[in-house]
Amino acid sequence: DPNCEFIELQNIGTQSINLNLVRFTHGIDFTFGDLTLAPNAYTLVVNNPAHLEMRYGAELPIAGQYTGLLDNKGERIVLVDAIGTVIHDFEYKDGWYDISDGQGFSLTIINAANPDPLVWSQKIGWRPSSVVGGSPGIDDSGIVPPPGAIVINEVLSHSHDIAPDWIEL
């Protein structure tokens, strides 16, 4: 639902950050007002605040409504500070994972503190959200294993049937 699109920002630092006049200049158009983001806090810029609140609740940390639309095939996103210095410049592709390509799962950066800015434009830097629709304003890491991980899914032990014991990976 394009009405529920959002971009989530998190302050991964140890100090509060004032986002006044920080803006998206490519992909969408949005300029932050006088908003201070505490350490580990999230804020959202959204396509349609009313629709997002109907879906996820009224307690979302929405900074405001952007103009433009996020391209469903992927696109370049650029975030700059008040004087135009680039904070982030990356390209995403929703087709990196089947479930993020039209099935409602969002893309989530795996490690926002990764010092390699090139990872932000590569599939290896991203994972599908843990739930359909994403988890705006909430860290959903650790809910599901990372892509490619092997997990024990099911165990049958000490069976009394003719089937042998087994472990499903």
Secondary structure, 3 states (H helix, E strand, C coil): CHHHCEEEEECCCCCCEECCCCEEEECCEEECCCCEECCCCEEEEECCHHHHHHHHCCCCCEEEECECCCCCCCEEEEEECCCCCEEEEEEECHHHCHHHCCCCEEEEECCCCCCCHHHHHCHHHEEEEEEECCCCCCCCCCCCCCCCCCCCCEEECCCCCCCCCEEEC
